Amino acid sequence: MGVGVEIGSGKTTVALIDRHGRVRQRSQAKTLRGRPAMATLEPALRAIETQLSCARMEGLAVCGIGVSVPGALESSTRRPQQISLLPSLNDFPLFELLEKRYRLPVQIHADVDAAVLGEYRFGAGQGAQRLLYLTLNAVIGAAFIVDGELVSSRQQHVGHVCHLPLSPTGPRCSCGKRGCINTLLSLDAIQKMFKRALNRGEETSLLQRMLNNECFSPQLLAEEARRGDGVALQVFLEIGRWLSAAVTRYSTLYEPDVLVLGGGMQHIDPCLIALQPLEPVGAVSAGATSVLSPVRERLKVMSSHLGSDVALIGAVTPLFY
């Protein structure tokens, strides 16, 4: 058994997970923002102790603790970096704290790296030689596995795919370029697609659901698209167009044989990618499309099999193998 910990910007989840990737039991607590690091971590630490006690009572051996953090890790120190919503955790010695406190092996990964590990071992990426995982949350994230080995998001700029340019005439990105994937496919970008439809005066059942205090999300969009809502279908087609262009770029850079869509992307029908024509969009030249066509044709695109537990399960995966 392993104890999985997913520290999110909104909630922290701690679970007892077996070596087959099954969650045996879990607890959740609100992540405390704007507090010192130890105060932010206190709910997680209490929950870890609870799960360890439960394991002891059931006679289960725990092989270690795996942690997923939102952001990145400094490669030499394994300390969290770039956690904008939980700044007190930046450069905090989390590995040392857990190892000393619980005297167990500890693994810490950025959330997107944990996710690709989970999908590779227990989810949609099983059997892949070159697995690329894309996730849609506030920003686009990516992680890559080659022949069973994680390519760190610090290597080959895998974790910076949100700044791959897709359209030279697209919106200006925070990095200074135009048309980065983050400006076209992030949650904020999808919300802007929806608002443009509303500004055109188009009717949509999405509006009524949002007036009923439901938050806009890819899942909500997918539900209404399946019901035939015209605006939701339009937005999904636009998502499919840009996602198809992004897949073309990723195929050039990483040559994956399997692409898994996670986070908000898991609600996007992979068929949307297959149905899109392979067109020279943005930085993809017309001459490149003939080369990319067979690459993309043999690419298998799948939705996440582990859903919202993907980073939680992936965090403990290295403890088992």
Backbone torsions as a table, in degrees:
resi	resn	phi	psi	omega
1	MET	NA	150.7	173.9
2	GLY	-131.1	153.3	174.8
3	VAL	-99.2	116.4	178.0
4	GLY	-96.9	136.9	-179.8
5	VAL	-128.7	121.5	174.3
6	GLU	-114.9	109.3	177.7
7	ILE	-92.5	110.4	178.5
8	GLY	-108.1	167.7	-179.3
9	SER	-71.1	-20.7	179.7
10	GLY	-108.3	-36.7	-179.1
11	LYS	-144.9	157.9	176.7
12	THR	-118.7	129.3	-179.3
13	THR	-117.5	135.1	176.9
14	VAL	-128.2	132.6	-175.1
15	ALA	-143.9	154.7	171.5
16	LEU	-95.6	121.7	-172.1
17	ILE	-126.1	133.9	-179.6
18	ASP	-87.1	173.9	-173.3
19	ARG	-73.4	-1.2	173.6
20	HIS	-99.6	8.4	178.3
21	GLY	79.3	18.8	-179.6
22	ARG	-97.2	131.0	177.5
23	VAL	-79.6	116.9	-178.6
24	ARG	-83.4	-40.8	176.8
25	GLN	-161.2	157.1	-175.4
26	ARG	-149.1	164.0	170.4
27	SER	-141.7	151.9	179.5
28	GLN	-131.5	148.3	176.6
29	ALA	-146.3	153.0	176.6
30	LYS	-67.0	132.8	175.7
31	THR	-75.3	128.5	-176.3
32	LEU	-86.6	106.8	179.5
33	ARG	-84.4	159.4	174.8
34	GLY	68.4	19.7	179.8
35	ARG	-114.2	163.7	170.9
36	PRO	-59.8	159.9	-173.5
37	ALA	-55.1	-46.3	-176.8
38	MET	-65.4	-35.5	177.2
39	ALA	-68.5	-38.4	177.1
40	THR	-63.7	-37.8	-176.2
41	LEU	-84.3	-13.7	-173.0
42	GLU	-55.4	-44.6	177.6
43	PRO	-59.8	-38.2	178.8
44	ALA	-67.3	-41.9	-178.9
45	LEU	-64.3	-41.7	177.5
46	ARG	-63.7	-41.1	-178.9
47	ALA	-68.2	-36.4	176.2
48	ILE	-60.4	-45.9	180.0
49	GLU	-62.1	-37.9	177.8
50	THR	-64.0	-45.0	-179.4
51	GLN	-66.5	-37.7	177.4
52	LEU	-65.3	-39.8	177.8
53	SER	-64.2	-42.0	178.5
54	CYS	-62.3	-41.4	179.4
55	ALA	-63.1	-42.5	179.2
56	ARG	-63.1	-41.4	-179.4
57	MET	-63.9	-31.0	-180.0
58	GLU	-91.8	1.4	179.9
59	GLY	72.0	27.7	-178.3
60	LEU	-98.9	132.5	177.6
61	ALA	-82.2	133.7	178.4
62	VAL	-106.2	124.0	-175.2
63	CYS	-90.0	-11.0	178.9
64	GLY	162.2	-175.3	-178.0
65	ILE	-124.4	128.4	176.9
66	GLY	-115.5	132.5	-174.0
67	VAL	-124.0	135.4	172.4
68	SER	-110.7	130.2	179.9
69	VAL	-121.6	147.5	179.2
70	PRO	-81.5	114.8	-177.9
71	GLY	133.3	-137.5	-178.4
72	ALA	-131.7	173.2	175.3
73	LEU	-124.0	140.5	172.1
74	GLU	-72.3	126.2	-167.3
75	SER	-62.8	-35.5	-175.9
76	SER	-84.9	-36.8	-176.9
77	THR	-97.0	-15.4	-175.6
78	ARG	61.3	27.1	178.3
79	ARG	-94.2	143.8	-178.9
80	PRO	-61.3	145.7	177.5
81	GLN	-139.5	159.8	170.7
82	GLN	58.0	34.9	175.5
83	ILE	-96.7	91.7	-170.9
84	SER	-68.6	-34.9	-176.5
85	LEU	-86.8	-14.0	177.2
86	LEU	-129.9	64.1	-171.0
87	PRO	-61.8	-24.7	-179.0
88	SER	-67.2	-17.6	179.0
89	LEU	-84.8	-12.8	179.4
90	ASN	-63.2	126.2	179.8
91	ASP	65.2	18.6	178.0
92	PHE	-81.9	137.8	-177.1
93	PRO	-77.4	65.3	-176.1
94	LEU	-65.3	-41.1	179.5
95	PHE	-58.2	-49.4	-178.1
96	GLU	-63.6	-40.3	179.8
97	LEU	-59.9	-49.6	-176.6
98	LEU	-68.7	-41.5	-178.6
99	GLU	-63.7	-43.1	-179.1
100	LYS	-70.8	-39.3	-174.4
101	ARG	-72.8	-38.4	-173.2
102	TYR	-111.0	-9.8	178.3
103	ARG	51.7	47.8	177.5
104	LEU	-133.8	155.8	173.0
105	PRO	-58.6	141.3	-177.4
106	VAL	-127.5	135.6	172.5
107	GLN	-121.9	133.4	176.2
108	ILE	-127.4	131.5	179.3
109	HIS	-136.8	150.8	167.0
110	ALA	-60.3	148.3	-172.9
111	ASP	-57.1	-39.5	-178.2
112	VAL	-70.8	-33.6	175.9
113	ASP	-68.2	-41.2	176.3
114	ALA	-60.3	-40.5	-178.1
115	ALA	-62.6	-44.9	-178.5
116	VAL	-67.1	-33.0	176.0
117	LEU	-63.8	-41.4	179.0
118	GLY	-65.7	-45.0	-179.6
119	GLU	-67.1	-34.8	-179.5
120	TYR	-66.8	-41.5	-174.3
121	ARG	-87.3	-38.4	-171.5
122	PHE	-123.8	-7.0	-171.1
123	GLY	-119.7	-140.4	-172.9
124	ALA	-70.4	-16.8	-177.7
125	GLY	-93.4	8.6	-178.7
126	GLN	-60.6	130.3	177.9
127	GLY	88.0	-6.5	-179.7
128	ALA	-72.1	142.8	173.2
129	GLN	-86.5	-39.2	179.6
130	ARG	-131.3	101.6	-173.8
131	LEU	-107.8	124.8	174.7
132	LEU	-112.5	129.2	179.5
133	TYR	-113.7	127.1	176.7
134	LEU	-117.5	137.1	179.3
135	THR	-130.0	143.0	177.4
136	LEU	-114.9	113.9	171.6
137	ASN	-132.6	-127.8	175.6
138	ALA	-64.8	-34.2	175.7
139	VAL	-131.7	172.1	175.8
140	ILE	-85.6	131.5	176.3
141	GLY	-122.9	157.0	-179.5
142	ALA	-148.8	149.8	174.3
143	ALA	-147.0	156.9	-168.2
144	PHE	-139.6	136.2	174.8
145	ILE	-123.8	130.9	177.0
146	VAL	-122.1	122.3	178.9
147	ASP	50.0	42.5	175.8
148	GLY	84.0	-3.3	-177.9
149	GLU	-108.2	131.6	177.7
150	LEU	-71.2	126.4	171.1
151	VAL	-88.7	109.6	-174.0
152	SER	-54.4	145.1	178.6
153	SER	-65.2	-10.9	174.8
154	ARG	-85.0	-15.5	179.8
155	GLN	-95.2	147.7	175.0
156	GLN	52.9	16.7	178.7
157	HIS	56.0	30.1	-179.5
158	VAL	-58.3	-41.8	-176.9
159	GLY	-72.9	-5.5	-177.4
160	HIS	-107.8	23.3	-178.7
161	VAL	-65.0	-17.2	178.9
162	CYS	-63.3	-15.0	179.6
163	HIS	-106.2	17.4	171.0
164	LEU	-70.3	125.5	-179.5
165	PRO	-77.3	132.2	178.1
166	LEU	-114.3	-27.0	-176.6
167	SER	-143.9	116.2	-178.8
168	PRO	-66.5	-15.0	178.8
169	THR	-105.4	9.2	-177.9
170	GLY	-75.1	-179.9	-179.6
171	PRO	-61.6	151.9	177.9
172	ARG	-71.0	132.0	-179.1
173	CYS	-95.2	161.8	178.2
174	SER	-63.1	-21.4	179.3
175	CYS	-79.9	-7.9	178.7
176	GLY	104.0	-18.5	179.7
177	LYS	-87.4	169.5	175.6
178	ARG	-106.3	145.5	170.6
179	GLY	70.6	26.1	173.3
180	CYS	-64.9	153.8	-178.9
181	ILE	-55.9	-31.5	-178.8
182	ASN	-65.1	-28.8	178.9
183	THR	-82.8	-10.7	-175.0
184	LEU	-113.3	-22.7	-173.0
185	LEU	-131.6	-1.7	177.9
186	SER	-70.3	170.1	179.0
187	LEU	-58.6	-39.1	178.4
188	ASP	-63.2	-40.5	179.4
189	ALA	-64.9	-39.7	179.8
190	ILE	-67.4	-38.1	176.2
191	GLN	-61.8	-36.9	179.1
192	LYS	-67.9	-36.1	174.8
193	MET	-58.4	-44.8	-179.2
194	PHE	-64.0	-43.4	-178.8
195	LYS	-65.2	-35.0	177.8
196	ARG	-62.4	-39.4	178.1
197	ALA	-64.5	-40.4	178.4
198	LEU	-65.0	-39.2	-179.9
199	ASN	-66.3	-24.2	176.2
200	ARG	-80.8	-2.0	178.0
201	GLY	81.4	16.7	-178.5
202	GLU	-77.6	140.9	-179.8
203	GLU	-84.1	142.8	-179.1
204	THR	-154.3	141.4	176.6
205	SER	-72.4	-14.4	177.2
206	LEU	-60.4	-38.1	-176.7
207	LEU	-62.6	-42.3	179.7
208	GLN	-63.7	-40.0	179.2
209	ARG	-65.7	-36.3	178.5
210	MET	-72.0	-32.1	174.7
211	LEU	-67.4	-21.7	176.2
212	ASN	-90.2	22.8	174.7
213	ASN	70.7	22.9	170.8
214	GLU	-90.1	134.6	-178.7
215	CYS	-80.2	142.5	175.2
216	PHE	-64.5	132.9	-180.0
217	SER	-157.8	159.9	174.7
218	PRO	-56.8	-34.6	179.2
219	GLN	-64.9	-44.8	178.1
220	LEU	-62.1	-41.9	178.6
221	LEU	-61.0	-44.1	-179.2
222	ALA	-64.1	-40.5	179.8
223	GLU	-60.9	-44.2	-178.7
224	GLU	-73.8	-31.6	176.0
225	ALA	-63.8	-40.3	178.4
226	ARG	-66.0	-25.7	177.4
227	ARG	-85.1	-1.7	176.3
228	GLY	92.2	13.7	178.4
229	ASP	-64.1	126.4	-174.1
230	GLY	-62.8	-43.6	-179.7
231	VAL	-65.1	-44.8	179.0
232	ALA	-60.0	-40.8	178.9
233	LEU	-65.5	-40.7	177.8
234	GLN	-60.5	-46.0	-179.6
235	VAL	-62.5	-41.6	179.8
236	PHE	-64.5	-36.8	177.5
237	LEU	-65.5	-38.8	177.3
238	GLU	-67.6	-40.8	175.2
239	ILE	-58.5	-45.7	-179.6
240	GLY	-60.1	-37.8	179.9
241	ARG	-63.1	-49.4	-177.6
242	TRP	-72.4	-35.5	178.0
243	LEU	-66.1	-37.9	176.4
244	SER	-62.3	-42.1	177.5
245	ALA	-64.1	-40.0	178.8
246	ALA	-64.2	-42.4	178.9
247	VAL	-60.4	-38.2	177.0
248	THR	-60.3	-43.9	178.3
249	ARG	-64.9	-44.9	-178.6
250	TYR	-64.0	-34.8	178.5
251	SER	-62.3	-35.6	177.2
252	THR	-67.5	-45.2	-173.3
253	LEU	-75.6	-42.3	-168.4
254	TYR	-117.3	-15.6	-178.9
255	GLU	48.3	52.0	179.0
256	PRO	-71.6	151.6	170.4
257	ASP	-97.8	-18.5	175.6
258	VAL	-134.7	133.2	173.8
259	LEU	-117.9	124.6	178.2
260	VAL	-110.4	129.8	179.1
261	LEU	-98.3	124.1	-178.0
262	GLY	-127.5	-174.5	-176.8
263	GLY	59.3	-138.3	176.5
264	GLY	-63.6	-23.0	-179.1
265	MET	-69.8	-19.9	-178.3
266	GLN	-66.4	-14.0	177.9
267	HIS	-91.4	0.1	179.5
268	ILE	-93.1	125.6	-179.0
269	ASP	-64.6	120.1	178.3
270	PRO	-56.2	-23.1	178.7
271	CYS	-62.6	-24.7	178.1
272	LEU	-59.8	-33.0	179.3
273	ILE	-73.2	-47.2	-177.3
274	ALA	-62.2	-31.7	-176.1
275	LEU	-79.9	-16.5	-177.4
276	GLN	-78.1	137.3	176.0
277	PRO	-68.1	149.3	178.1
278	LEU	-83.1	95.6	-176.2
279	GLU	-111.2	152.3	174.0
280	PRO	-72.5	98.6	-179.1
281	VAL	-107.2	128.4	175.2
282	GLY	59.9	-120.9	-172.9
283	ALA	-79.9	-2.9	178.6
284	VAL	-87.7	114.1	-175.0
285	SER	-76.2	158.0	179.3
286	ALA	-61.4	-36.0	-179.8
287	GLY	-66.7	-25.3	-178.4
288	ALA	-77.4	-21.1	-173.1
289	THR	-65.2	-34.4	-179.9
290	SER	-67.4	-30.4	177.1
291	VAL	-76.2	-40.0	-175.3
292	LEU	-75.3	-25.4	-174.8
293	SER	-54.5	-52.2	178.7
294	PRO	-65.7	-30.0	178.1
295	VAL	-63.8	-46.6	-178.2
296	ARG	-73.3	-31.1	-179.4
297	GLU	-64.2	-33.1	-179.8
298	ARG	-91.5	2.0	177.9
299	LEU	-79.1	129.2	177.0
300	LYS	-96.5	120.6	-178.5
301	VAL	-107.5	126.6	-175.6
302	MET	-137.1	153.6	171.3
303	SER	-84.5	153.7	179.2
304	SER	-55.3	138.1	174.9
305	HIS	-91.2	-17.2	-175.1
306	LEU	-99.8	-8.5	174.6
307	GLY	57.5	-137.1	-175.1
308	SER	-72.1	-10.6	178.8
309	ASP	-91.1	3.2	-169.0
310	VAL	-60.1	-45.6	-179.2
311	ALA	-72.9	-34.0	178.2
312	LEU	-62.3	-48.1	179.6
313	ILE	-70.4	-41.7	-179.2
314	GLY	-63.5	-29.6	-178.8
315	ALA	-61.9	-34.2	-178.2
316	VAL	-92.3	-11.6	-174.4
317	THR	-53.8	-45.5	-179.4
318	PRO	-63.1	-18.8	178.4
319	LEU	-71.2	-24.0	-175.2
320	PHE	-93.6	-20.9	-172.3
321	TYR	-131.4	NA	NA
